[in-house]
Amino acid sequence: MNAVSKESNELSAKRIALQNTFKKFNETNGFSYEEWVNPPVGHFYEGYKQELEEINNQMAPPLQYQS
């Protein structure tokens, strides 16, 4: 397996694990749209969104336009 495939598999596994924690959190605490949109500092949703964005940016980096 080449390095790119290995990294991609690791990122996919991290993303799935993160999504499972999201699911468990919501099963235990219920989903709050208000907290999802504007999470309090240190709230689970805040950390979840940040970590998910980091993983997504590694898997598919944002496009950079040339002028």
N, C-alpha and C positions, 0 to 999 in steps of 0.2 A: 504494500500500500504506500502510495507516495505521500509526501508531507501535506499537500493541499487536501487530499481526501481525508487524512487523519484529522487535520484541524477542522475541516467541515463536519466530520462525524462528532468530534468533541463539542463543537458549538451547538450542533443539533441536539445532542444529549443534554447539554446545559439548558437549552431552551425548553425542552420537554420537562425536565426536572423543575424549572421555574414555573411553567404552566401548571404542573401538578401541585406546587405549593399554593399558587393562586386559587386553584379549585378547592383545595382543602381549607384555605383561609375563608373563602366565601361560604363553604358548607358549614363551617363552625360559627362564623360571625354574621353571615348574611351579607348581601351586596348592598352597598350604599352608593347610589349614583352621585350624591352630593360630595362624598369623600373621594370618589373616583375622579371627579372633575377637578376638585380643589382639595387634595389631601393635606391634612395637617402635617406639620414638620415632624419627620420621624415615623410617619404612618407607614404601614405595610405597602399601601398602594404607591406611595412616593418611591420607595426602594424598588418595588417591582417594576414600575415604569422606567426607572433609570437603568436597571440591569437589563431589561428587555431591549431598550434602545441601544445599549452597548453591544449586546449580542447581535442584534439586527444590523448594526453598522459594520460589524466585523464580517458578517455573512454577505452583506450586499452594501458596500460603502456608498455613501451619497455621491451622486454625480457632481463633477466639477466642470463647469462650463468655461470654455476658453473664449476670450474676447478678441 
